[in-house]
Amino acid sequence: MKIILLLIAISLLVALGFLCAFFWAVNDGQYEDDYTPSVRILFEDRKVKKK
């Protein structure tokens, strides 16, 4: 029974860590640009010069 409580506590800590990372990414502005990814395939790649 002790191991189940330990595993639940560890899983809650991991979930809290992921939640904090998500809020940090949102506050950092990572999800602000929602237009560019949808049209990125339309942009041409730069050609690399071969020597």
C-alpha positions, 0 to 999 in steps of 0.5 A: 500500500505504501508503494501505491501512495509513493507512485501517486505522489510522484505522478502528481509531482510530474504532472505539476512539473508539466503544468508549470512548463506549459504555463511558462511556455505560454507566458514566454510567448511561444504560442503567440504566432498562429499564422506562420506555421500554416503558411510556412509550406508556401515559402521557398527554401533558400538554395545552398551554393555548392563549391 
